[in-house]
């Protein structure tokens, strides 16, 4: 029996106290909201009355102030919105990003040496269909490529390895000089971004 008195005294009192506090808080918030809206309404009414009153001041100064304040408000809101937008990836494209291209019926990949030349050791053709590396016979002076890719594509080139690689390096050099590399890199970056 002593426990029931304690429960009534402490727990119910606390629950009732919580309900009372919540009710008072809700009433206070409603009163503040209504007071704020009433203040806004009075401001609007006062502005309309001022505009309808006889001219006692220069209204163009008032309109200038409104325009300046509205501009500042729009700039402030735009800066907040742009701060919460997802940042976009901005890639600075240089000619060093040009590392692959479709040349002479193959997809070629290569790297650059420290002295800004094409690394011919990394220069290799790939299948246009499945992107597998196509083996090139470095010792054969006849046709250097004669293979069927795993995807079923046939590749045959009658040039020697030196002739083929020389043509590819010349074509890469031409695209570097005339700026054709830029559209290739932008297209490749666009394909990566859309995935």
MODELLER restraints for C-alpha pairs under 7 A, 6 or more apart:
rsr = mdl.restraints
at = mdl.atoms
rsr.add(forms.Gaussian(group=physical.xy_distance, feature=features.Distance(at['CA:97:A'], at['CA:185:A']), mean=6.79, stdev=0.5))
rsr.add(forms.Gaussian(group=physical.xy_distance, feature=features.Distance(at['CA:98:A'], at['CA:181:A']), mean=6.31, stdev=0.5))
rsr.add(forms.Gaussian(group=physical.xy_distance, feature=features.Distance(at['CA:98:A'], at['CA:185:A']), mean=5.92, stdev=0.5))
rsr.add(forms.Gaussian(group=physical.xy_distance, feature=features.Distance(at['CA:99:A'], at['CA:109:A']), mean=5.75, stdev=0.5))
rsr.add(forms.Gaussian(group=physical.xy_distance, feature=features.Distance(at['CA:99:A'], at['CA:110:A']), mean=5.35, stdev=0.5))
rsr.add(forms.Gaussian(group=physical.xy_distance, feature=features.Distance(at['CA:99:A'], at['CA:111:A']), mean=5.98, stdev=0.5))
rsr.add(forms.Gaussian(group=physical.xy_distance, feature=features.Distance(at['CA:100:A'], at['CA:107:A']), mean=6.98, stdev=0.5))
rsr.add(forms.Gaussian(group=physical.xy_distance, feature=features.Distance(at['CA:100:A'], at['CA:108:A']), mean=5.39, stdev=0.5))
rsr.add(forms.Gaussian(group=physical.xy_distance, feature=features.Distance(at['CA:100:A'], at['CA:109:A']), mean=4.33, stdev=0.5))
rsr.add(forms.Gaussian(group=physical.xy_distance, feature=features.Distance(at['CA:100:A'], at['CA:110:A']), mean=6.35, stdev=0.5))
rsr.add(forms.Gaussian(group=physical.xy_distance, feature=features.Distance(at['CA:101:A'], at['CA:107:A']), mean=5.72, stdev=0.5))
rsr.add(forms.Gaussian(group=physical.xy_distance, feature=features.Distance(at['CA:101:A'], at['CA:108:A']), mean=5.45, stdev=0.5))
rsr.add(forms.Gaussian(group=physical.xy_distance, feature=features.Distance(at['CA:101:A'], at['CA:109:A']), mean=6.82, stdev=0.5))
rsr.add(forms.Gaussian(group=physical.xy_distance, feature=features.Distance(at['CA:102:A'], at['CA:108:A']), mean=6.05, stdev=0.5))
rsr.add(forms.Gaussian(group=physical.xy_distance, feature=features.Distance(at['CA:103:A'], at['CA:168:A']), mean=6.86, stdev=0.5))
rsr.add(forms.Gaussian(group=physical.xy_distance, feature=features.Distance(at['CA:106:A'], at['CA:125:A']), mean=5.72, stdev=0.5))
rsr.add(forms.Gaussian(group=physical.xy_distance, feature=features.Distance(at['CA:106:A'], at['CA:126:A']), mean=5.93, stdev=0.5))
rsr.add(forms.Gaussian(group=physical.xy_distance, feature=features.Distance(at['CA:106:A'], at['CA:127:A']), mean=6.12, stdev=0.5))
rsr.add(forms.Gaussian(group=physical.xy_distance, feature=features.Distance(at['CA:106:A'], at['CA:128:A']), mean=5.96, stdev=0.5))
rsr.add(forms.Gaussian(group=physical.xy_distance, feature=features.Distance(at['CA:107:A'], at['CA:125:A']), mean=5.55, stdev=0.5))
rsr.add(forms.Gaussian(group=physical.xy_distance, feature=features.Distance(at['CA:107:A'], at['CA:126:A']), mean=4.89, stdev=0.5))
rsr.add(forms.Gaussian(group=physical.xy_distance, feature=features.Distance(at['CA:107:A'], at['CA:127:A']), mean=6.23, stdev=0.5))
rsr.add(forms.Gaussian(group=physical.xy_distance, feature=features.Distance(at['CA:107:A'], at['CA:128:A']), mean=5.68, stdev=0.5))
rsr.add(forms.Gaussian(group=physical.xy_distance, feature=features.Distance(at['CA:108:A'], at['CA:123:A']), mean=6.85, stdev=0.5))
rsr.add(forms.Gaussian(group=physical.xy_distance, feature=features.Distance(at['CA:108:A'], at['CA:124:A']), mean=5.66, stdev=0.5))
rsr.add(forms.Gaussian(group=physical.xy_distance, feature=features.Distance(at['CA:108:A'], at['CA:125:A']), mean=4.48, stdev=0.5))
rsr.add(forms.Gaussian(group=physical.xy_distance, feature=features.Distance(at['CA:108:A'], at['CA:126:A']), mean=6.00, stdev=0.5))
rsr.add(forms.Gaussian(group=physical.xy_distance, feature=features.Distance(at['CA:109:A'], at['CA:123:A']), mean=5.65, stdev=0.5))
rsr.add(forms.Gaussian(group=physical.xy_distance, feature=features.Distance(at['CA:109:A'], at['CA:124:A']), mean=5.66, stdev=0.5))
rsr.add(forms.Gaussian(group=physical.xy_distance, feature=features.Distance(at['CA:109:A'], at['CA:125:A']), mean=6.56, stdev=0.5))
rsr.add(forms.Gaussian(group=physical.xy_distance, feature=features.Distance(at['CA:110:A'], at['CA:118:A']), mean=6.96, stdev=0.5))
rsr.add(forms.Gaussian(group=physical.xy_distance, feature=features.Distance(at['CA:110:A'], at['CA:119:A']), mean=6.46, stdev=0.5))
rsr.add(forms.Gaussian(group=physical.xy_distance, feature=features.Distance(at['CA:110:A'], at['CA:122:A']), mean=5.09, stdev=0.5))
rsr.add(forms.Gaussian(group=physical.xy_distance, feature=features.Distance(at['CA:110:A'], at['CA:123:A']), mean=4.30, stdev=0.5))
rsr.add(forms.Gaussian(group=physical.xy_distance, feature=features.Distance(at['CA:110:A'], at['CA:124:A']), mean=6.67, stdev=0.5))
rsr.add(forms.Gaussian(group=physical.xy_distance, feature=features.Distance(at['CA:111:A'], at['CA:118:A']), mean=6.15, stdev=0.5))
rsr.add(forms.Gaussian(group=physical.xy_distance, feature=features.Distance(at['CA:111:A'], at['CA:119:A']), mean=5.34, stdev=0.5))
rsr.add(forms.Gaussian(group=physical.xy_distance, feature=features.Distance(at['CA:111:A'], at['CA:122:A']), mean=5.98, stdev=0.5))
rsr.add(forms.Gaussian(group=physical.xy_distance, feature=features.Distance(at['CA:112:A'], at['CA:118:A']), mean=4.78, stdev=0.5))
rsr.add(forms.Gaussian(group=physical.xy_distance, feature=features.Distance(at['CA:112:A'], at['CA:119:A']), mean=5.08, stdev=0.5))
rsr.add(forms.Gaussian(group=physical.xy_distance, feature=features.Distance(at['CA:113:A'], at['CA:119:A']), mean=5.40, stdev=0.5))
rsr.add(forms.Gaussian(group=physical.xy_distance, feature=features.Distance(at['CA:125:A'], at['CA:133:A']), mean=6.07, stdev=0.5))
rsr.add(forms.Gaussian(group=physical.xy_distance, feature=features.Distance(at['CA:125:A'], at['CA:134:A']), mean=5.64, stdev=0.5))
rsr.add(forms.Gaussian(group=physical.xy_distance, feature=features.Distance(at['CA:126:A'], at['CA:132:A']), mean=5.29, stdev=0.5))
rsr.add(forms.Gaussian(group=physical.xy_distance, feature=features.Distance(at['CA:126:A'], at['CA:133:A']), mean=4.25, stdev=0.5))
rsr.add(forms.Gaussian(group=physical.xy_distance, feature=features.Distance(at['CA:126:A'], at['CA:134:A']), mean=5.20, stdev=0.5))
rsr.add(forms.Gaussian(group=physical.xy_distance, feature=features.Distance(at['CA:127:A'], at['CA:133:A']), mean=6.34, stdev=0.5))
rsr.add(forms.Gaussian(group=physical.xy_distance, feature=features.Distance(at['CA:127:A'], at['CA:134:A']), mean=6.42, stdev=0.5))
rsr.add(forms.Gaussian(group=physical.xy_distance, feature=features.Distance(at['CA:130:A'], at['CA:151:A']), mean=6.38, stdev=0.5))
rsr.add(forms.Gaussian(group=physical.xy_distance, feature=features.Distance(at['CA:135:A'], at['CA:145:A']), mean=7.00, stdev=0.5))
rsr.add(forms.Gaussian(group=physical.xy_distance, feature=features.Distance(at['CA:136:A'], at['CA:144:A']), mean=5.63, stdev=0.5))
rsr.add(forms.Gaussian(group=physical.xy_distance, feature=features.Distance(at['CA:136:A'], at['CA:145:A']), mean=5.46, stdev=0.5))
rsr.add(forms.Gaussian(group=physical.xy_distance, feature=features.Distance(at['CA:137:A'], at['CA:144:A']), mean=5.08, stdev=0.5))
rsr.add(forms.Gaussian(group=physical.xy_distance, feature=features.Distance(at['CA:137:A'], at['CA:145:A']), mean=6.70, stdev=0.5))
rsr.add(forms.Gaussian(group=physical.xy_distance, feature=features.Distance(at['CA:138:A'], at['CA:161:A']), mean=6.18, stdev=0.5))
rsr.add(forms.Gaussian(group=physical.xy_distance, feature=features.Distance(at['CA:141:A'], at['CA:160:A']), mean=5.19, stdev=0.5))
rsr.add(forms.Gaussian(group=physical.xy_distance, feature=features.Distance(at['CA:142:A'], at['CA:158:A']), mean=6.55, stdev=0.5))
rsr.add(forms.Gaussian(group=physical.xy_distance, feature=features.Distance(at['CA:142:A'], at['CA:159:A']), mean=6.55, stdev=0.5))
rsr.add(forms.Gaussian(group=physical.xy_distance, feature=features.Distance(at['CA:142:A'], at['CA:160:A']), mean=5.34, stdev=0.5))
rsr.add(forms.Gaussian(group=physical.xy_distance, feature=features.Distance(at['CA:143:A'], at['CA:157:A']), mean=5.70, stdev=0.5))
rsr.add(forms.Gaussian(group=physical.xy_distance, feature=features.Distance(at['CA:143:A'], at['CA:158:A']), mean=4.07, stdev=0.5))
rsr.add(forms.Gaussian(group=physical.xy_distance, feature=features.Distance(at['CA:143:A'], at['CA:159:A']), mean=5.26, stdev=0.5))
rsr.add(forms.Gaussian(group=physical.xy_distance, feature=features.Distance(at['CA:143:A'], at['CA:160:A']), mean=5.45, stdev=0.5))
rsr.add(forms.Gaussian(group=physical.xy_distance, feature=features.Distance(at['CA:144:A'], at['CA:157:A']), mean=6.43, stdev=0.5))
rsr.add(forms.Gaussian(group=physical.xy_distance, feature=features.Distance(at['CA:144:A'], at['CA:158:A']), mean=6.71, stdev=0.5))
rsr.add(forms.Gaussian(group=physical.xy_distance, feature=features.Distance(at['CA:144:A'], at['CA:159:A']), mean=6.38, stdev=0.5))
rsr.add(forms.Gaussian(group=physical.xy_distance, feature=features.Distance(at['CA:144:A'], at['CA:160:A']), mean=5.21, stdev=0.5))
rsr.add(forms.Gaussian(group=physical.xy_distance, feature=features.Distance(at['CA:144:A'], at['CA:161:A']), mean=5.35, stdev=0.5))
rsr.add(forms.Gaussian(group=physical.xy_distance, feature=features.Distance(at['CA:145:A'], at['CA:155:A']), mean=6.63, stdev=0.5))
rsr.add(forms.Gaussian(group=physical.xy_distance, feature=features.Distance(at['CA:145:A'], at['CA:156:A']), mean=5.19, stdev=0.5))
rsr.add(forms.Gaussian(group=physical.xy_distance, feature=features.Distance(at['CA:145:A'], at['CA:157:A']), mean=5.15, stdev=0.5))
rsr.add(forms.Gaussian(group=physical.xy_distance, feature=features.Distance(at['CA:146:A'], at['CA:155:A']), mean=5.80, stdev=0.5))
rsr.add(forms.Gaussian(group=physical.xy_distance, feature=features.Distance(at['CA:146:A'], at['CA:156:A']), mean=4.41, stdev=0.5))
rsr.add(forms.Gaussian(group=physical.xy_distance, feature=features.Distance(at['CA:146:A'], at['CA:157:A']), mean=6.55, stdev=0.5))
rsr.add(forms.Gaussian(group=physical.xy_distance, feature=features.Distance(at['CA:147:A'], at['CA:154:A']), mean=6.12, stdev=0.5))
rsr.add(forms.Gaussian(group=physical.xy_distance, feature=features.Distance(at['CA:147:A'], at['CA:155:A']), mean=5.42, stdev=0.5))
rsr.add(forms.Gaussian(group=physical.xy_distance, feature=features.Distance(at['CA:147:A'], at['CA:156:A']), mean=6.48, stdev=0.5))
rsr.add(forms.Gaussian(group=physical.xy_distance, feature=features.Distance(at['CA:148:A'], at['CA:154:A']), mean=4.41, stdev=0.5))
rsr.add(forms.Gaussian(group=physical.xy_distance, feature=features.Distance(at['CA:148:A'], at['CA:155:A']), mean=6.05, stdev=0.5))
rsr.add(forms.Gaussian(group=physical.xy_distance, feature=features.Distance(at['CA:175:A'], at['CA:181:A']), mean=5.28, stdev=0.5))
